[in-house]
Amino acid sequence: MKVLGIDPGKKPTSFGYTLHEAPDEVVPYNIDDITFLEGAYFETTIQLMTTPNIIAFRIEFQCLLEYLELTSNDILVSELYFTRDKKVKGNPSAYVNMMLGVMAAVCFEMQIPFEYYYASVWKPRFSKQHGLPADEFFPNYNGLTKHLADSSGQAHYYLMRRHDLKNKEELRIQKEKRKEARLIKAEERRVQKEQRKEARLIKAEERRVQEERRKKERQQRIEEKVLKIQVHKNKKKI
């Protein structure tokens, strides 16, 4: 599968993208399994936020995805962008987020999965994995500029996250199985308890029936004995 990482920046005319090839199956993250295909800056005038510029960006971005030959088996990942930098002229967060919205619409039409990540989420995870931020790791690893390094870092984060989610899902399934096993054992114990209780009740009923029968037999013997005594007295009178 291909993973396209996009990093919008403060420059109003471009964003950086990097394309990678990774295993289709979900496997433990290993940087050696990921092939860097290409990286570049994409020029755009969407920052003017006029209808013609937005439409032009939409067409240009669709052409880029077609050029990169992305399909529904691939994925595009990007950073959610916002800034509080007063030195940046204009409102980058407005046009960048508009740009991301157009990207999402194009991906939806082309049936290409699209995910957004906060910098506060993907950057710590990448740094934890490699011991360096992406903008310091990749310039030394494969010579990427710092801007393109961030787009590559997001692509790598997707593959880390994919495996992390698989592990979480496997742990969840194992937890559910253990819970189900405990419920089954609890139900078996409950059934066994009910069976023992029922067996005790049956034995108690059997003892009660036997006691009633012995009582009747004793009563019958007493009545027979009394009758014999009465008969014997009557014979003596005669």
Buried (B, 14 or more C-beta within 10 A) or exposed (E): BBBBBBBBBBBBEBBBBBBBBBEEEEEEBEEEEBEBEEBEBBEBBBBBBEEEBBEBBBEBBBEBBEEBEBEEEBBBBBBBBEEEEEEEEEEBBEBBBBBBEBBBBBBEEBEBBBBBBEBEBBBEBBBEBBEBBBBBBBBEBEEBBBBBBBBBBBBBBBBBBBBEEBEEEEEEEEEEEEEEEEEEEEEEEEEEEEEEEEEEEEEEEEEEEEEEEEEEEEEEEEEEEEEEEEEEEEEEEE
